Amino acid sequence: MGAELNIDTSNATVSEEDLIKYKGALKEAQDFLNKSKEGTGWVRLPFNYDRSELKRIQSTAVKIQEQCQVFVVIGIGGSYLGARAAIEMLGPLQQNLPEIYYAGINISGSYHAELIDRIKDKDICICVISKSGNTTETAIAFSLFKQLLLKKYGKQASERIYVITDKEKGVLREEAEREGYVSFVIPDDIGGRYSVLTPVGLLPMAVAGIDIESVLDGALKEAELADRSEKYAAIRNELFNRGKLIEIFEYYEPRLHFFAEWLKQLFGESEGKEGKGIFPAALALSTDLHSMGQYLQEGNQIFFETILNVEEPKMDIVVPESAGSFLAGKSMNQINRAAMEGVIEAHKGANIPMIKIDIPVLNPYNFGRLVYFFEKACALSGCLMGVNPFDQPGVESYKSEMRKALK
């Protein structure tokens, strides 16, 4: 599998002595994750996932690849972010695979009208993902694309609709059973933002040609290294207790954009409750250095940085002579790395806490490792803060007000 994923905490401004006080609380948190039945199904998943279900996901993905030119993933939040993070990070891996689009990720009429117009003349399959089936964005988009399929294929439309939902209850489960859609189950004990390694993430990944067995192998490897996620969780809490209220996930490779978006949901929804939680943000560097670099260097230091560093990007290109002697002949990745190293040195001088996660290469195995590492670290961190990392009671407030507004 090549070089190891490395968690560099040498610039975190937190010593081993600072972390001793978290030892007891971390043990309690680990015990909770291992014993609780509420929302913790992902903890043991890499050890005991259903091999026959994995084969069914793989064979269904092959069928979808043969059926259609366009595959539309319908879902919001944890129902699509993990899969999109993987697909944007790793793809395209093969030629002649379906184009993948995302619907139900907002309530924009323009977005959905333009998407339908773009794909309507191509062969289409859709995958709707929702545990309840009642999520507003998902329900609207599903109705739109189901209507498109019915007009295009008539009774055969049901052969192009794939469902990932609750095992027994909900409107989506009822419809899937009634109409005979191919369906997969979202486990009862796994919430949306922790569902990347279930059919929620695995089916779209497989359609995109990603080796999902390798993803799960990476998750298993990381699951065997608990102390790494424990240390990261403890460092985050120590920095939070020192007044570092914001964690900025920084990446220098654009392929990590949606992985950072998934991290924002994972940490924001898990920790942000009861007046607690570190606010997760993301910056694309070097791009955002030209807008946020000044603030990072000299602004209000209520933040710390987690740097996602890809050691061997997929491709490279050499800068031509016309760029000037200082840059000519160097590769862009070489210059990008120098930018990262320069930022780290400058921020060390400003005493900004930094954690660097070195990713050897972007591949399915390392994606699985990253997912499990951050899921475990996030759950432990929430426990250390004294919140339940698996609920999201505050989300219902805006939904209730929206329903009132619609009436």
PyMOL commands that set and color helices and strands:
alter all, ss='L'
color gray80, all
select helices_A, chain A and resi 16-35+41-48+51-67+77-79+81-90+109-119+136-160+171-179+192-194+199-207+212-223+226-241+254-271+289-298+321-323+332-349+364-385+395-406
alter helices_A, ss='H'
color red, helices_A
select strands_A, chain A and resi 6-8+70-74+99-103+124-129+161-165+182-185+246-251+279-284+303-310+354-359
alter strands_A, ss='S'
color yellow, strands_A
deselect
rebuild
show_as cartoon
